[in-house]
Amino acid sequence: MAKTTVDFAEATDFSLLSSVIDDTLRSLRVTGSLLLRESYAPPWSIAIPDTDKLAALLKVDSGVRVVAFHLVEFGHCEIKPKGGDEVLLTAGEMAICFGGGAHRLSQGESSATQSIEALLAGGPNLRRPDALGRNAGAALLCGAFLLHDTAFNPLFAALPPVMRATLSRPGALHNLAGVARLMAEEIDRKPLAGGYIVERLLEVLCAEAVRAHVEAVPRHETGWFRAIKDPIVGRAIAAIHSRPGADWSVLRLAAQVAMSPSRFAARFSEALGESPMAYVSQWRINIACRQLATTRQGVEQVAANVGYESLAAFSRAFKKRVGESPAAWRTRERL
């Protein structure tokens, strides 16, 4: 019996949505690092450098995206991105600076701004509350998420420059408050292997924050989050992710969702802002970069894995997207 669009409910398939989020998060290979946990008496101000300077400060490999995050445990603070709009965070809220820009944390008008570099080097907190904490204005937990392979990752591209998350807001897809509570307990107790556990919880914290954001994005917004929630486009994206090496075409993708090719292409482009085959190409290059960087497979084998019948076709597509040949890119990444 031929399939029709009636066979597909006009609602997001949770398992398909979950598989796509899993795929893109796993591709980022998130790790975490706790930078500081301090209380401050207003007025105070801390300068956070951009992602490149943070990467140098933390001595991470080139190509790794260092993303600062800030969780307010008590009180409130303001985040002032360089050239961006000010963001107010209150207790139980966190911000993740996926845009990677320099920014300043503050409370009140402070004439002296402390640098995160000085604090991490063991410098004193110049605005520490008194011994009883009576003049504390804010308590912060700050750290960094280290993200890999961000260049062609559609989830990373869809994230806002500064993403806010509220721990107190319950959701069907996330448990931010639970993860934050576990992390705070590990830090306070200082148990055996506590540092390792905190690092793993930081990874989960990032994933939970992203899931909370996915849940909250309005359906009418154009972009990747709208696309994966669309019952037609989301099903096609899930098919691309599950079989990136398949011989995809608009005709075959349309058949996956029982829709005419023209209607499918129009719906896909309207939701995502790019054509189905452009998305296929982008995701294939994302996977190719991962395999070139992390495996010993030959370039020709990687090309076959992601759906290219010839090395020449793969090299052309790769160079168009990345700006250099697969072999040259692999050599530079390994160096």
Secondary structure, 3 states (H helix, E strand, C coil): CCCCHHHCCCCCCHHHHHHHHHHHHHHHCCEEEEEEEEEECCCEEEEECCHHHHHHHHCCCCCCEEEEEEEEEEEEEEEEECCCCCEEEECCEEEECCCCCCEEEEECCCCCCEEHHHHHCCCCCCCCCCCCCCCCCEEEEEEEEEECCCCCCHHHHHCCCCEEEECCCCCCCCCHHHHHHHHHHHHHHCCCCHHHHHHHHHHHHHHHHHHHHHHHCCCCCCCHHHHHHCCCHHHHHHHHHHCCCCCCCHHHHHHHCCCCHHHHHHHHHHHHCCCHHHHHHHHHHHHHHHHHHHCCCCHHHHHHHCCCCCHHHHHHHHHHHHCCCHHHHHHHHHC
